[in-house]
Amino acid sequence: MYLKTISPAEATGELAGMYQAEIAAMGRVMEATSCWSARPDMILPIEHLLHQMRDGCSLGLINFRLITLIAAKHIPSSYCSHVYFYTLSKALGRDKVLAIQRDFRNAGLEPKDVAMLAYAEQIAIDASKITEADIAALRAHGFTDINIADIALAASFRSFMSRYFDAVGATVEPSFLDDDPAIRAELAVGKK
């Protein structure tokens, strides 16, 4: 971490409460959380926005995380690629998530899921290239405007968060790293 952060022992007020909740849930405070402690006034609104987007995602938690995984690959964000690969592997199985991360278009997904992830990918690569025709194609797959907005929010939010993490030097916690060094290297899509 490039910035001086506030440790759990030093934290007070709302930051202390957030740290305590994360320790209770995960056994630690992630660098993705502590890197905001240079601006503790920002962490609560950002966390609230994340929870509102993630927990209220019209496409469900798994799809929110898949969108995030694909966006992280193309931002590129090693931190978020490792964390979301780890999390999704627990839910979907490591081999399936690895196939999706490598090439979601040929990972045995439903066409609707491929369209969702292609939209997320384009947002991460260059959202200025998205046209009304792209939105019409998503609607043709059955996505509502709320669904489309949720894909755009998840991919765009990941772009913001991942870029901040890299800019301040947040590094992935070893417990999120895959046991296989080749997979770890593959997921290290950005800053090492």
Protein Blocks (a to p, Z undefined) as FASTA:
>chain_A
ZZdcddfklpgcjllmmmmmmmmmnopacfklmmmmmmmmlmmmmmmmmmmmmmmomnbj
klmmmmmmmmmmmmpcfklmmmmmmmmmmmnopklmmmmmmommlnopafklmmmmmmmm
mmmmommlpcfklmmmmmmnopafklmmmmmmmmmmmmmmmmmmmmnopacdfklpcfbl
klmmmmmmbcZZ
